[in-house]
Amino acid sequence: MSIREDKSARKTSVRGRGKEPRGFLGFLQSRSVRETVESVVIAVVLAFLFRTFVAEPFVIPTGSMAPTLQGRHQQVDCPVCKFSYRIGASEERPEDRPSGDVFLGTCPQCGFVACTKPEVEKATRGRHKRKPFTGLTTELATPTKSRNGDRILVSKSAYEFAPPQRWDVFVFHFPGNAARNYIKRLVGLPGEWLKIRHGDVFRSPTDDERQPDADAFAILRKPADVVLHMMQLVYDNNYASTGQVVELMTSRNWPTRWSAVDGGWKSQDHNKSFEIAAQAEPRWIRYRHFLPTLADWQKLYQLWQRGVGELPLPGGQQEFGDVRPQLITDLYPYNSFGVAPWIDRGRYGFLPQKATWPGMNWVGDLIVDFQLDAQTDAGQAVVELVEGGYRFRGTLDLQKGTAELTILDPQDQPIAFESPTADGSGASGSVLGPVAKVPIKGPGRHRVTFANVDDRLLLWIDGKAVSFDVPTNYPRLANLVPTEADLAPVGIGAVGASLKVDDIKLYRDVYYIAAQDKHHTLCDLRSGSSNLNRHMRKWVTEGDRSSIGGTLDLARDRADFFSDPRQWVASPGSNESSPYLDTYEIAFRLQKFPDDPALDQFFALGDNSPASQDSRLWWTDNAAISHYVERKLIIGRALLIYWPLGHFGFIQ
């Protein structure tokens, strides 16, 4: 039947039904309304089918995957150095019963404790003698609103065509309550043993009931693109001297984090960039982790009140006393919040219920990222990372246009990389310097990123990964104990080259804590400074985090421990070993079921390890929950963040 004939038949049919209804009933039966309703119904059906079989949106409630995925949070603009960072605000979730107001955040750049809700501070003023902030916090209050978590899209069909892959971010039904959905990173696969030690994850390719020997475990290495997405910012040198308060600190001889150590380099733009003319001998700028404490900020507040700071102190005197650099630790800005708990509406209890978790584990896996402006066609630019006294270097030859990697032990002896064997595995070999061609040759400006992560060196030039002539993995080294060299863990050097370096950013790798129950201290050291361990355990297990005194005691002992190399090694004449050789470790078995793949077991970890309830820690009040996620519980793979637009992007 033709289209025209179809219309004719339709008209005849309509006429045969008699008179058209009028009024509201006629409106509902009109062609335009009917077509609109049909469109809506079809859209709803398609949306239902899309959500059921293809993709589904989710909202991130907590910060267990921060900073990759943000739960309810506050965006804080530090009033001191102007750095913008995020703190968790899940305690305020409106869908749950909120426990209090998040009103404090600690800047990861300058350590300043910011008051984000002045009304909370005002309501508690005068009630507590020892507060986790100074008068400067109140004077420089920065009102901030809490925002809902990221909205993500999850592919429910991704694993219909390919099996789940290690390092995927995936969504699954919680093994202890299938009505709850969790999102984590997939780290362990069926048919293997996993071990977590010193912040890294190791694998043994067997699911035998008996745990394999230590030598059977090999470190798991993240793909290069995943390294870039998971790295955590330690320091952005663009904020080195931003703001009046930071200028006051500098005027009182507070040491800068990046500085020249042997002459040659000249600082520019208030220490934000460095420049050097060609010199035959190597010349370095180095990073030292100077992090102000609450006591330092209290001293600064006194100077602020006196109006001191217009001129530097004479003779290089230090207003702040003996300022020592610290080791870089697993500090998360996202966790650096304080909560004022409610007794009832408008009335707050003791401050704070939760305070900043300061980072209690040394992190040696670092990434440095900077702009390199080569001004000559000769000489070399060198970037160096230190871990456990070993020096990992990338040398860029400006004349040849090549990059070479080297490893030096504490006695400056070269260390061999792993050489590939016939079966593709790595074994200790005689490869001393992997070499690659790079687009840096002669004068020019380039972005350089150099990483020492998971016992492997990685290099990116202008955002592109550099491919070397041999693998850049290296065997397990005796670098598990930090040394004094780790107090200056990053260096940028020049040999016979005129260079300018700016826009320097330092990152660290994720540190997975070997926690295995809810009362774990979140520090992998079994021993160490007696005061540090005592206050740490009180802070976590005895509720001492509700005490301002306990928080301050922990912060003081933490700064003392991480700045004193004598506490990282065994005491002379004692039978004890270094505390870094006496650390917690945990192992898990993951079974594979060839006859029923729905029962295959996977291991899930959160990127925000101190604040993640993941496969290490699942429990209920009555019975332990399995540490694995069965294949049948997996919903799909997280694809992208579609809201807010400021955090939009694909998830790696």
N, C-alpha and C positions, 0 to 999 in steps of 0.2 A: 504494500500500500504506500502510495506517495505521501509526501508531507502535506500537500494540499488536500488529498483525500482524507487524511487523518484529521485535519481541522474540520472538514465538512461533517464527518461522522460524529465528531465531538459536539458540534453545534446541534445536530439532530438529536443526539442523546440528551443534551441539556434541555432542549425544548420539550422533550417527552416527559421531563420530570415535573412539569408544571411551573408555577410562578416562583421566582427567586425570592428567598427570604430577605427581609429588610431589618433595619435596626442593628443592635449589637451582635445578634446571632448572624446576621448577614455579613457583618464586618469580619467576624471570626472565620466565616466560610469563604471569604473572598480569596481570589487567586493570589494576590500579593502577600496576604498574611499566611496563607497555606504554604507558599514557597519559602517564606522566611522561617516558619516553623520547621519545615523540612530541612532547610539549611542548618538550622541550629541543632536539630536531632542528629543529622549526619556528622556535623562537627564534633558533637559530644561522643558519638560512637567512634569516630576516628581517633579522637583524643584518648578514649578509653583503650582502644586497641594499641595505639602508640605507647601509652603508658604501661600496658600489660605486657607487650611483647617486644618493644623496641627500646624505649628510653623512659626514664622517670626522673622528675626533679626532686631534690632533697635540700633541706636546710641544715647547715652545720651548727649544732648547738653548743659545743664546747671547743676548747683549744688543744685537744690531744694531738692534732695534726698541724699545729701552728709551727712556723709561719706559712707552710704550704697552704693550709686551709684555716680560716679564722672562724671561731665561734662568736658568740656575743662578745663585743669588745668595745674599747674606747680608743680613739685616735688622739694621742697626746702630742702636742707641740711643746717641746721643752722650752720653758721661759728663759733658760740660761744660755744654752748653745744653739737653740732653734732647731734641733734635730727632731723629726717627726717619727714616732714609734707607736706600737699598739700594745695594749695590755688587756688581759682577759677580764671579762665581766660576766661570766657564766653564773656567778652567784646571784645576779639580778634577773635571771631568766623569768619573764612573766608567765610562761606556761607552767613553770614549776612553782614551788613555794619559795620565794626569794629569801635568802638568809641575811641579807644586808646590802649596804651600798658600797660599791667600789669607789674609793675616793683618793687613792694614792697610786702613783706609778714612779718607777725609778728609771731614769734615762740611761741607756747602755753606753752612751758616748761620754758623758761627764759624771755620771753617778748621782745627779741631783734628784732628790725626792720631790716630785711635783704634787701639789694638791689639785685634784681635778674637780672636786665638788666643795667649794668654800663653805656652803651651808652646813655640810657635815662637820667640817673642822670647827665652825663657829658653835655648833650645838654641843661639841665635846670640849670646848675651850675651858681650861682651868680645872678639869676633872682628873687629869693624869699628869704626873710630874715628869715622866719620861715618855715622850712621844717619838714616833719613828720619823720625825722631821724636825727642821729648825725653824726659827722665826722667819728666815728667808723664804721658806716654803709658803708660809702664810702671806708674806708680803708680795710674792710673785705668783699668786694663785692663778691657775689657768683653767677656767670652767670648760668642761668637756661633757658631751652627751654620749650615752651608750648606744651602740648600734647593733642591729641583729647580725647573725652570722652569714657567711657566704651561702649563696644559693648555687647549687651545682646540678649538672645533668649527668645521669648515670646510664651507660649503655647496658641494657639487659640482655642483649644478644651477642655481645662481644665474645663471650666464652662459648658460644654455640659453634663457632667456626675455628677457634684456636683455644688451647688450654690456657689457664691463668699463668701469667709470667711473673717471675721474680721482679720485685721493685714496683709492680703495679700498685696504684692506689685503688682499692676495691671496697665495695659495700656488701655487707652480709648480715644475716640474722644472728644476733648474739646467742652463742651456744647455751647460755643459762636462761634465756628468755627469748624465744623466737619472735615475740611481738615487738622487740626492740631491734632497731637497725644500728649497726656500727660501721664506721669508716676508718680504715687503717691502711698501712702499706704492707703488701704481701712480701714476706722475706723468706719463709721456709716452704719447700715443696715436698710432696709425698715421696717417701722412700729415702729419707736422709735423717741424720742427726744434726742438730744445730747447737752451737755453743756461743755464749756471749761473754766476752772477757776484754777488759781494757777498752771498752767502748765499741769494739768491733764485733762482727758476727762471723763465725767460722762454721764450715760445713764438712761433714763426712758422708760420702755417698753410700750409706747403708742404713737400713732400718732394723738391723738386728736388735734383739731385746737388750743385749748387753752393750753398754756405752763403749765406743771405741777408745783406743789409747790416744793420748794427746797428739802424737805425731800423725795420726790419721786425719786430723782436722786441717783444712786449708781456709785461708781468709776469703770471704766473699767480697768481690770488688764491684762497686756500682758502675754502670755505664757512664760515660763522660757527660752526657746530657742530664742524667739524673743527679750527678754530683753538683752541677750548676744550679739545679732547681732545689736541692736540699740544703745547700750551704747556708750558714747562719752568720749574719753580719757581726763582726767584733768591733770594728772602728772605721769610720769614714773621715779621712783627714780633711775633707772640705769644711768640717765644722771645728777645725783645730782652734780657731781664735774668733769664733762668731759670738757676738753679744757682749754687753758691758761687763757682766759678771766674769766671764772667761778672761776678758782683758784684765780685770782686776787680779785674777789668779796669776796670769802671766807676769803682771807687774810685781808681784810678790815672789817671783822666781819659782813658781810651780813648774816642774820640768815638762817639756813637750814630749809627746810620744814618738814622733819621728824626728831624728836629729842626725847631724853628721858626727861621726865618731873619730875620724882621723884626718880632718882637714880636707880642703879641696872643694867640697860641696858648699854652696851658698843658698840659704833659704830665701824665698821670695813670697810675696803676698801673705805676710804674717804667718809664715811657716806652712803654707798650703802647697807650695811647690818648691822644687830644688833644682839647682843648675850647677854644672861643673864644666870647666875647660879641660881640654885633653891633658892628661898626665900619664907618665909612664907607669907609675906604681898604682896598684888597685886602691881605690878610694870608695868608702861605703857611707850610706845613710842606713840607720837601723831603727826598728820599732821596739819600744819598751812599753809594757802594759801598766801605765800609771793610772790607777783608778781611785779617785777620791773616796774617802770614807765619810761616815756621818760626822765624825769628829773634825775632819778637815772642813766640812761644810759649816759646822758650828763656828770654827775659827774664822772662816770667811765671812760669816754673818756679823761677827764682831767688827771685822775690818769695814764691812759695808756700813754698819751703824756709825763708825767713827769717820767715815768719808775718806779713809786712807786708800791709796792706790794710784795716785797721780804719777808718782815717780818710782822707778825700781829701787830696791834696797841697795845701799852702797856695798861694794866689795863682794858681790855675789852672795850675800846672806840669804838664808831661806827662812821665810816667815813660818813655814809649815813644818820645820824640823827635818828629821831624816826621812825623806820620801823614798821608798824603795819600789822598784817594779815588781809585779806579781806574775805568776804563771797565768796563761789563758785557760779559763775553765768553761764548763758547759752552762754558762749563764744564759737564760732566755729572757729577753725584754718582756715577752708576752706574759711571763710568770711573775713579773716584778710589780705586783699590785698589793694593795692593802684593803681589807674589808672592814667596815664598821658594822658589826652585827646589831640587829634590831632586838631590843627588849619588847618594845611595842612601837607602833607607828609614831615617828617623830622623836623617839628616845633611843639612844644608842648605848650599847654595852661597852665592855672594856676594849681598848684599841691595841693592836688590830687583832681580829680573829685569825686572819691569815696575813702573813707579811711576805716580803720578797724572798723567794728561794734564791740564794746568791750564787749557785753553781759550785758544786763541791768536788768536781772531777776534772783533773788536768786533761786538756785536749791538745794533742800534738799534731793532729792532721789539720793543716792550714792551707788556705788559698789566698794569694795576693793578686790584686787586680789594679792596673794603673795605666796611665797614658805615658808613652815613651816618645819623646821628640828627639830624634837623632839629628845632630847638626853637622856631622862629618861623615865621610865615606870610609873611615878607618877606625880601628879599635873595636872594643867589645863592651856590651852591656850585660851585666850578670845579675841574676835574681837568685836569692838563697832563702831556704826554709830550714829551720833547725827542729829536730825532734830527738829527744833523749841524747843530746850531744852530737848526733850525726848531722852532717850538713848536706842538704840536697840542693844541687845547683842546676840552673839552666843558663847557658852562655850563648848569647846572640852575637855572631860575628858580622859586623856591619859591612865589611869588605867582601866576604864570601857569600853573604846571604844565607847562612846556615845557623842551626841551633844544635847544641850538644848538651846532653844531660850527664851529670856526674854525681857520685855519692862519696863522701869522705867520712871516715870514722873519727872519733875524738882525737886520734893521733895523726889526723890528716892523711891517712892511708886510703887509697881508692877501694871501693867495694864493687863487686861484680853484680850486674843485673841477672835476672833469670834468663837463660837461653832456652828457646823452645826445643822440645824433643820431637821425635818422629810421630808420636801420638797426639801432639798438639799441647801437651801439658808443659808446665814450666819447671825447670830444674836449675839449681845454682850452676852458673857457667862462668865463662871468661869474658863476657861482654862488659866492657868498662864504660863505654860512652856511646849510647844511641845517638844517631845523627839524623837530621832532617833538613830539607830545603825550606826556607821561610820567606815570606814577602818583605822582609826587612833587609834592605840593602842600600847603603848610602843614606843621605838625608831623607827625612820623612817622619810623619807622626803616625803612631800605631797604638792600638790597644793590646796590652799584654796581660795574660792571665796564666798564672803558674800555680799548680796544685801538687801537694803531697798527701794523697788520700788512699786509704786501704792498701798500703804497701805498693803504691804505684805513683809514678810521676806523670803529670798531664800538662800540656801546654796548648793555649789557644792564642792565636794572633788575629786581631780584628774580629773576634767572635767565632772563628773557625778553628776546629781542633786540628792540631798538627800531627801528621802521621810520620812516625820514625821508622828507620830501617829495620829495627828489631823491637820486640815488645819492651815496654818500659816498666814492667813489674820487677820488683826486687824481693829477695828471700827475707824471711823473718830475721830481724836484726836484734841485737842486744841493746835496744833503745827504749825499754819499758820504764826506765827511771829517769825523771827529769834531772838536768844538770844546771849549773850556773849559766851555761850558754843559752838555755831555754828562756832566760829572762830577757834576751834580745833575739827573739825567734825568727825575725824576718829582716832581710837586708837587700838593698838594691845598690849595685856597685858599677863602677866604670873603670875600664883599663884602656888608656890611650884613646879615649873617645870624648867628644863634647856632647853632653846630653842635658835634657831638661825632663824632669819627671813631675807629674801633677795628677790630681784626681785619684789619689791612692785610697784603695779600700782593702780592708783585711777581713777575711771570713774564716770560719772554722767548719769542720765536718760535724755531722750529727754524732753525738756520743750516746750509745745505747747502754743504759745502766743495768747491771746484773742484779736487778731486784726480783724477788721471788715470792713476796707476800706483802700485805698491805702495811705492815709495820717496819718494812725495810727503811733504812736511814737515807736512801737515795744517794749514798756515797759508797763507792766501791772499795774504799780502804777499810780493812779490818782493824788496822792500827794506825799510829801516827802520833801527832801531838795529843797528849792526854786531855788537855783542855778542849781542844777542837772536837775530839770524839765525844767527850762528855756532854758538851753543850749541843753538839749536833744531835745526839740521841735524845736528849731532853726536849730539844726543839720539835722533833718529829714524833716520838713515841709517848712523851709525857705531857703533851699539850703545852710545852713551854713557849710555843709560837704565839700563844695568847698573852705572853708576858713581854712587855717592851724590853725589860732587862735581859730576858733570854735572847731576844733577837739581837740586841746590841752586843751581848757577850759572844754570840756566834759570829757576828760580823767582825769583831775585833780579833778573835782567835783565827778566823779564816784568813784575814789579811796578813797576820803574823806568820801563819804556816806557809802560805803560797808565795811568800817573798823571802823565805829563809832556806837556802839549799841544804843547810846542816840538818834540817828535819826530814829531808827526803832520802837520806842514806842511813845505813846502820850506824849506831853509835860506836865510836872506837872502843875496842876491847870487849864489846858485848856479843852475845850469841844471837842477837836479833838480826833479821835481814831488813832491807829497805821496806818501808810500808807499801811501796809500789810493787813489790814482789809478793806481797801478802794481801791479795785482793779477792773479792768475791767473784765467782764465776758460776754460771748456770748452764745446763744442757737439757735438750728436749728431743724426744724421739717423734718422728712423723712417719706414720705407716702408709703404705700404698696397697690398694686392694684391686688387683687386676680383674677379678671376677665381678666386682661391684664398685666402679669408679665413683659412685655417689658418696662412698664412705672415705675416699681419699682425704688425707689430713694436710692442712696448710697452716702456716704460722704467721701471725699478724703483729706488727709493731707500729706504734705511733711515732711520728717525727719529733714530737715534743715529749721526749722520753720521761722527764721528771713528772709530767702531769698526764701521762697516758695510762689508762686502765686497759691493757692489751693482753696478749697471750701469756706474758710473764706473770700476770697478777690477777687473773680472773678468779673470783670466788663468790660464794653466797654466804648468808649468815649461818647456814646449816651444813653445807657440804661443798667441797671443792668442785669447780667446773673444769672440764677438760681444757688443756692449754691450746688446743687446735680448733680450726674451723673445718668442718666437713664440707666436701664439695657441694652437697645438696643444699647447704645453707647460704651459698654465695649468690648474691642478687645480680651483681654486674660490676663493670669497671667504671670508675669516675672519669668523665671525659673533659669537662670544662666548667669553669666558674662563669656564670652568665650574669650574676649580680652580686655585689655592686660593680658598676663599670670601672671604678678605680682599681679593682682587683680582678678584672676580667682576664681570662686566658685559659689555654689548655693546661690540664693537670699532668705533671710528670712525676 
